[in-house]
Amino acid sequence: MAAAEARPDMALREAARSKLQKFERLRGQVVKAGEFWDVVVITAADEKQERAYRQQLSRKLQHKELPLGVRYHVFADPAGAKIGNGGSTLCALQCLEEIYGDRWNCFTILLIHSGGYSQRLPNASALGKIFTALPLGYPVYQMLELKLAMYIDFPSHMSPGILVTCADDIELYSIKETDILRFDKPGFTALAHPSDLTIGTTHGVFVLEPSGDSECGDLEYRTCHRFLHKPSIEEMYQAGAVGRKGTPSPKNLAAGDLSIPNLDSGFVYTDSLFYMDHNSAKKLLAFYQQLGTLTCEIDAYGDFLQALGPGATVEYTKNTANVTREESELVEMREKIFHLLQGTPLNVVVLNNSKFYHIGTTQECLYHFASDSTLRSELGLLSRAASICPGDSGEPPCVIQSIIASGGSVGPGSVVEYSWLGPSVTVGASSIVSSCHIPAKVALPPSSFLCALSLQVNGRLMYATMAYGVDDNLKQNVKALSDIHALQFSGLPLLECLDLWGLKATEDLFSGNKNSLSLWTARIFPMCPTLSDSVMASLRLLGAVRSTSPFPLTSYELLSIEEMLLYKDVEDMMKWREHIAQEIRSQACHPGASEEVWGGPSCTSTLSNLTFEAAEPKN
């Protein structure tokens, strides 16, 4: 991702600022009818994740960090087979029906998919993607607050129905003051963003009906002839989805891999969120109720939207190239959905001055929060948010609700959140440190990942800390012990790491399914009685690999990341975050302290200044 940065769009920045200010005025206030969402639903992977989400929602409401008078719900997927975000949508509709009966006919509902355990961004694994911290606002925004802010104008111009979105993406857009973005047409309505063709291969792509207008405005209402899900570039051209750059053309273009130059002169319109009216939602609910139990994964985008529009054909139901797991029932299920939704219109709101950002991997987090200035400028993100840090010394990293003592430093391109780093602690470049306490002089190597969790194990409060390289693939798995040489930990084969740690490659080394062995299930992380002990032990584990020097783990009780999530103590993790926030507030009111308070509370600052006066990020 070392290519030249895209120029931040000032219209996008002003539009985002306006939405954030509107939301800020509603935080902690009881909203009026029609002013905000009637219902906000967050989906969870299972009952344990549901409880964690409920705890965090309750805390936010107690602290008046969200608009009040709104029905907030968390719905877990049923136990059993994975059902995908499409299955989660169907389950959520059933839950709404059980709670409200026919009353939800007149509700505007925001449905945020946040199930799963975020294996590509594990600092969001314990508390959830929708509660990922952002370097913005005070109290610090998480993805939930940002979603609610960016969609602040939607409910008042929406007919009863459901807006479906995901927890790990950000949509920014700018339209004229005289334009109104409406979700009020029968069927489905989706937002469309101009993107290069590389982005199109990993998203949904709209094949739009011809438009009679010669001008390309910021906001266009179009109808979709056909929807393509993760098509090849050749398929985009064959379907007539590719527009040519020139006049008229979009003002912004979302780019794919920024390290690879895009030589194609075309663009496509890609998806983000979509709305379905109440009649369409009821049709899906009746289908789910007739179905009984789901036994395969359904994709809300690929399986719902591909059935829509006059150009849709049943052929896509047999294409399983983009399916994570191919179940025997999948093709039959897709065919049923196609016939259920066939003929339903797919309306498209084309936002020609818009951007779509995904924050779902360690590399995306580091890039957008700490390296590239585009999103930081457009959204007004801070380099240091609600934190106490030493004075500015060169290119700033991203520090969120953390304390970095005198003599400490964080390398460029790194992200530190909810952590307390003692004197002379240094964090190497391009690293992520989350929820850690490091009291002693320590040097964290570059490109490291460190995330501590509180645990409840047999009635005892314990701690364990994930530690590995930011580029490690925690999802990669092998089926047998004889194949674990294929697994890499921080640049070394896992087998070599096991030798350094004094561990043997046996089945007991891995938790869970013995036919799926990975870094996610490897029991290599020490469990300790204190947070700082846990962090230091995992730092030594990582340091042993980086220096290829032994650090025996045989004296520790070891856990996998999978087990850490089973034992997680959400209440204690939230207490740790509040403890840091209280310490920051305390130090903020003592101007004699040697550290500086950045983007957070002070005895003389006002909330509006703290939230929206972000310094220009440095390149």
N, C-alpha and C positions, 0 to 999 in steps of 0.2 A: 504494500500500500504506500509506496514511496513516490507515486506520481504527483504531478503538480495539483494543488488543491483547487477545488471549484470556488468561484467567487461567491461569498455569502450574498443573499438577496435581501436588500433593505426592506422591500415590501413584505416579504415573509417575516422579517424581524418585527416590523411594526404590527402586523396582524397577530403574531404570536403574543406580543406584549399586551395588546388590547384584550386578548382572550384570558391571559393570566391575570390581568387586573380585574376583569369581571369575576373570575373565579375567586380571587382573593377576597372580594367583597362578600361572597357567599359563605366563606369558611366560617363555621361556628354559628351561622345564622339559620333560622327556620325559613325555608324557601316558600314562596307563594305558589299557588296552583298554576301550572303551565310555565313556570320560570325555570324548572330544572326537571330532571328525570323523575318519573313516578317510582320506578324500580331500578336498582342497579344489582346485577347478578354477576358473581364471580364463580367460575367453575373450578373444581379441584379434582385431583387424580383419585383420591381415596378419602376415607373418613379421617385419617390422621392429618392429612393436609388440610382437610376441611376445618378441623378443630384449630389448626395453626392460623388459618386465615381468619376465622371468627375471632380469635383472641386479638389479632392485630387490628381488625376492624373495630372491635369494641374499644380498644385503647385509643384509636384515632378519634372515635366519636366522643369519648370521655374528655379528650384534650381539645375538642372542638377544631380538629384539623380538616373536617369534611363538612359540607352543607348538611343541615339537620332537617328533620321532617321528611326524610326520604326512606323508602323501604330498601334496606341493604340485605342481600342474601348471599350465602355461599352454598352451592350445590355440588356434592361429590358424585363422581361416576359410580355406578353400582359395582360391587365386587365381581371379579371374573375377568373375562377377556377384555383387552384394550378395545375401546370403541371409537377413538379419534375425536376430533373436535366436532364433527358432524353428529356422532352419537351423543356427545355431551350436550349439543344443542337440543336434540330430541328429549334427553332426560330433563334438561332445564325446563322445557315446555311442560312436561308432565308435572314437575314440582310446582310450577306456577299455577297450573290447573288445580292441583290438590290444595294449595294454600288459599287461592282467591276465587275458585269457581269461575263463574262468568264475568266477574268484576274486572279481570285483566283484559277484557275486550277493549276497554277504553284507556289502557295504560300506554305510556311511552316507556320502553324498557331498553336499558343498555346491558348487553350480555358480553362479558369479557372472558375469553378462554385463557385460563391460567393453570390448567392441569399439567402434569409432567414434572420431572425433577431436574430440569435445566442442566443436563450433563455437559453442555458446551459452555455454560457460564455458572459454575458450581457455587459461587458466592450468593447466587439466588436460589440454590437448591433447598436450603432449610426453611426459609421464610417465604419463598415463592417469587416468581417472576414479576407479578403485579406489585410486589413490595420492594422492588429493586430501587436503590437510592439514586437520586439525581443531584448534581451540583447546582441546586437551584432553590431559592426560597428559604423562608424561616417561619415555622419549623420546616426542616428540609423536606422537599417534595420527594415522593416516590412515584413509580410509574402510574399508580392509581390516581393520584392527584393530577398528574400531567394529562392523563386520558380525560378526566372529567373537565379539565380546563380547555383542552383543545377542541372538545365537542360541546362547549358551553352554549353555542348558538343553535345546536341541532334540535333540542326538544320543542322549542316554541314554534318550529316550522315543520313539525313531523305529525303525520296522522298516527293513530294508535298502531303499534307494531313493535318490532324488535330490531335494534341495531346490533350487529354481530361484529366483534373485533377481537384481536389477539393482544396479549399482555406485553409483548416484547417489541412492539413497533411504534414509531412516532410519525404522524402525518402532519405536515405543515402546509398551509395554503393561504393564498391571498386572492380576494375578489374585490370588485368595485363596491363602494359604499351603497350604491343603488341596487346591487345584486343581492339576491337571497338564495341561500342553499336550502332547498326543500326536499323532504322525503314524504311525498304525499300522493304518489301514484300507485295504482294497484300492482300487485306482484312484488318483484324484487327491484331494488335500486342500489347500484354500487358506485363507489367513487373510483375514478380512473385518473392515473398519474402518468405523464409522459416519461418514458424511460428508454434507455438504449436497448439494443437487442439482446445484449448479454444478460441484463436484468430480466428480460422477458422469458429466458429459458428456465428461470427458477421461480417464476410467479405465474399468476393467471393473466391472460392477454385477451383483450376485447377486440372482436371483429365488429366494427360499428357499421350501422346502416349509413349510406351516403347522406351528407348534410348539404342543404341548399345554400348555406351561408358561405360567403367568400372570406370573411374575416374570422380570425381565431381569437375569441375573447377569453378572458380569464375564467369564465364560467360558461359551460355549454351543456344543455340538456339534449342527450342523444339516446337513441335506442340501439340495442346490441343485437346483431344478427346471429352471433355465435360466440361462445366463450371457450378459449383454449386453456388447458391447464398444463403448465410447464412444457410448452412446445419447443421443438427444435427451431433454429432460425429458418431452415427450409420450410417447415410447416407454417411459420408465420407469413412467409411470402406467398405460399400456395393458397392460404386462406384469405389473403388480402388484408392482413392486419397491419402491414408496415406502411407508415407514412414517410414522406420524404422531408428532410430538413430544408428549410427555405421559407417561403411566404405562401400561406400563413404557417406559422410554426409555434410550438410551445415556448414559453419564456425560460423554463427550466427543464433540465433533463437529468433524471436520476441515472447515475453511472454504475456499472458493474464493478468487477475487480479493478481498483484504481491503479494497480501496478501494470495492467495490460492495456495498451492504447486501443481505443475503439475506432477501427478504420471504416466501419460501415456508416453510410450517410443516412440511414433510416432510423425511425423511432417507432415505438409501439406504446399503447396505453395499457398499463398494468393495474392490478387490483390492490386493494388494501382492506377496507371494511365494506360491509353491505347491510342493507335494510330489507326486511320483509314485512309486508303489511299483515294485519291480524288474520285475514282470511287465509293467506298462505301459511302462516304459522299454525293455524287450526288444522289445515289439511295435513301438514307434517305430523302434528300431534296425533290425529286420528290414525295415520299410518303406523306410528310407533305403538299406539295402544293395541292395534290389531296384530302387530308383529310379535309382541310379548317381550322376548329377550334378544338383545343384540349379541352376536357372536363374532363379529368382524369389525374392523376399523372403517369408519365412514368419514370422509373429508368434507367439511362444510363448504369448501370452495370447489374442489375438484368434482365432488359428487352431486352437490346441489346446483351450482351455477352452470355446469356443463350441460345440464338438462334443459336449460332455458333458452329462449330466443327461437325465431323461426328457422334458423339454420342448424339447430341442434339435431344430431342423429344418434342412434343407439350404439354406433361403432365404438365410441370412447369407452364404453363399459367393459370392453374386452382388453383394453390397453392397461396393463399392470406394470409398465416400465417404471413409473414414478411411485410405486407403492412400496412402503417399507417392508411389510410382510404380506405375502399373498395367501389369503385364506380361500378355502374351496368355495365358501359361500359368497365371496366378494362380487363376482360377476353377476350372480343372480340378484344380489341386493341392489347393485347399481342399476340393473334393468328395471327393477320395481320402482326405484326412485325416479328413473327417467320417465316411465309411463305415468307416474303420479304427477310430475311437474311439467310434463310436455305441454307446450302451448302457453305456459305462464310467461308473461313479458319480463324482460330484463332491461330496465332503464339504467342509463349511465349518466352520472354527473361528471363531466369532464372538467378537471381542474388544471388548466394549462400552466398556471403559475403555482406549482406545488412540488413538494419533496416528500419522499417516503424513506424513512430510516429504520433499519432493523438493529436492535441492541440485544442480540441473543447469544453471542459468543464472546469469549475473552478478547479476541482480536478486535471485534466490533466495539466492545466497551472501551478498550484502550485507545482505539483510533478516534472515535467520536468524542470521548470525554477528555482525552489528554494529548492528542497529537494533531489532528486536523482542526482547523479553526472554523470550518463552515457551519456545522450544526451549533457549535458553541456561540457563534455570533448570531445566527438566526433565532435561536431560542433564548439567548441571554444567559447561557450557562457560565458559572463562575469557575475560576481555577481553584479557588478555596472557598468552600461553602460552610458556614457555621462552624468554623474551625479556628484553632490556635496554632500558629506556625511561626518558625523563625522568619526574619525579614526576607524579602524577595532576593533571590540570588540566581539570576539567569532565567532560563526557560522554566516556567512554573509547571508542576505536575497537576493532577486533580486530587484535591483533598476534601473529603466530605465528612462533616461532623466528627472530627478527629483532633487529637492533641499531639503535636510534635514538639518535644522539649528543645531547649537551647542546645545547639551543637548537633542536633539531628538534621537529616536531610533526606529528601525524596528525589530520586532521579527523574529526568525528563521522560515524558510519555508514560508515567506510572499513575495508578489510581489507588488511593488509600481511603477506606471508609470505616466509620465506627471503630476506630482503633486509637490506642494510646501508646505512643512510641517515646521511650525515655531518652535521657541525654546521650548524645553521640550514637544513636541508632541510625544507620543509613540503609536506605532502600534503593536497590539498583534500578537502572532504567527499565521501562516497559514491563513493570511488575504490577501485580494486584495484591493488596493486603486488606483483609476484611475481618473485622470483629476481633482483632488481636490486641494483646497487651504484651509489649516487649520492654521490660524495665531496664535491662542491662545493655552495655555497649555491644552491638551486634551489627554485622554487615550482611544484608540479604542480597544474594547474587542477582544480577540482571535477569530479566525474563522469568521471574519466579512467581508462583501463585501460592498464597497463604490465606487460609480461611478457618477460623476457630469456631467450634460449636459447643454449646452447653448441653450436657446429657443427663438423663435420669436413668441410672443403672442399678437395679435392685434396691431402690429407695435411697441411693446415694447421688449427690450432685457431683458429676465428673466432667471432664473436658477432653476434647480431642481436636486436632488441627489437621486439615488437609494441607498437603504441601507437594508441589510438583512443578513442572515447567508450564508456562502459559500456552505453549504449543502442543502439549500432550493431548492425545486423543483418548478421552475416558470412555467413549462409546465403542471403540474398537474391541472386538472380542474374538476369542478362539474357542474351539469346541473341545480341545483336549490338552492335557498338561504337556504333551509332547510338542505342542505348537506355541507355547508361551514365549518362545524365543522371538516371535513376531511382535510382542508387546514392547513398547519403548517407554521409559520413564526418564524425563528430563535429559533426553539425548543419548541415554545408554539403554541397551537391551535390559529388560527387567531381570533376566537371569543373572546378569553381572551385578545388578543392584542387590539382589538377594544375597549374593556372596559377600558383598560389603556389609550388609546388615546381619549376617550370620543366620539367615533363614533358608529353609529348604523348600523346593518346589513340590509341594504335596497338595492333595485335594483340600486339606484343612486350611491351606493358605487362603482359600477363596470362600466367600459367603454365597448363599443363594444357589442359583441354578448351576450345577456342575458341568453343564453343557454350554455355558456361556461365561468364559473366564476373561476378566478385563481389569484395568486399573480401578474401575468403579467398585469391583467386588474383591479386590486384593486386600487382605488383612495386613496392612503395613503401617498403620498410624497409631502411635502410642496413646493410651488413655491415662490421664493424670488427674490428681486431686485439685489442682489449681489451673486457672487459665494460663498464667505465664509459664508454668512448668510444661504445659501441653505445647504451647507455641515454641518454646525453646527446644523441646525434644524433636518436634517435627523439623525445625530449622537445622538441627544437627543431622537428621536423617537426609535432608536435601543437600546439606553441605558435604556429607560423605560422598554422595554421588558426583557432585560438581568437582570435588577434589580427588576423587577415586581413592579415598582413605576410609578404613573401616569405622563403623559406628554400630556395635551390636545392639539389636533390639530384643534379644531373648529375655531380658529381665522385665519387659513391659507386657501388659495385656494389650493386644493389638486389635484394632477394628478396621473394617472396610468403610468406605464412604456410604455404601448401602446401609450398613449397620448403624453408622452415626446418625443417619436420618431416621431410623427406626427409634432410636433412643433420644432424639433431640428434645430439649427443654425450652420451648418457645418463651415461656414466662421469664426464665433467667436471661435469655438472650435480649429480650426487650428491656429488662432491668439494667443490663450492661449499657445499652444504648442511652437509656435515660440517665445513668450515672455519668456518662461522658458529657451529655448535654448540660447537666447540672454543674459539672466542673467547668465547662466552657463559660456558662453564665456567670459563675462565681469569679473566674479569672477576668472576665470582660469588665467587671465592675471594679477592678483593681488596676488602674492604668500604670502603676509602677512595675507591673510584671514585665519581664524582659521579652516575652513573646508578643506577637501581634495578633489581634483578633481580626479574622477575615470573613466577610460576608455573613456575619452572625450577629448575635445580640450585643448591644452595648448600653450603657446607662443613659446615653443621650440620643441614640438612633431611633428612627421611626420604622415601623414594620414595612411600609411601602418602599422606603429607601433600601432596606435590607434585601427585599425581594427582587427589585427590578433594576437597581443601579449596578449592573455588571460591567466591570472593566472590559475593554476590548481584549480578547485572548491574544496571546503572543504566538507568532508563527514559529 
